[in-house]
Amino acid sequence: PLLKEAGGHRLPIEIRNATQVISMDEPPTAALRKKKDSSIRVAADLVRERVASGLVSAGNTGAVMAISKMVFGAVPGVDRPALAAILPTLAGHAVLLDVGANVACKPHHLLQFAVMGHLFSKKIVGVSSPRVGLLSVGEEESKGNELTKEVHQALKKLHLNFIGNVEGRDIYNGRADVIVCDGFTGNVALKTSEGLVEAVLKLLKDELSRNL
């Protein structure tokens, strides 16, 4: 009824019913086992069956990741899927990954993220030779923790346009087209950015409405 009221009944939209709901605070593993008729699982099954071309969700991110990996499987050579965010920069756009799927990573995971980010930037964003940077606490390759130091040396050996370490300030200045980090660091960077935008908009609104 709502679709018809909005004029959507004339569009090529088909509704598939789902009898279960995955809440936002539900553990992904529990949703994977117990909610086989949730909208996320139904949508994933439709993609696997090639009835649908893609899955879009505003729901539980962990559940989407877990169900998608189980239903679709993983690309050979990829141990863990990564969440990628496309961020605006002074020079265009940058792909930041991982932004929350994997809070604890090993070096080979970040190498896989770098390759996936490179391909995403090239094929989806349209950058011919994406510059790949490793998010760290300093530009020098000696800076960072043991994870970033090991990943830095390994990235130098890959056939990517690796530009070395980048810092938090480089996320938006356009220095890199792809920025690689673990999910813990990436999620903090993403949420900090969201909070900053909200604060700046409120400050601007308060100042502009104060007086002429």
Secondary structure, DSSP 8 states (H G I E B T S, - for coil): -HHHHTTGGGSS-------B---TTS-HHHHHHH-TTBHHHHHHHHHHTTSSS----SS-HHHHHHHHHHHH---TT-SS---EEEEEETTEEEEEE-SSS-SS--HHHHHHHHHHHHHHIIIII--SS-EEEEE-SSSSTT-S-HHHHHHHHHHTTSSSEEEEEE-GGGTTTTS-SEEE--HHHHHHHHHHHHHHHHHHHHHHHHHHTT--
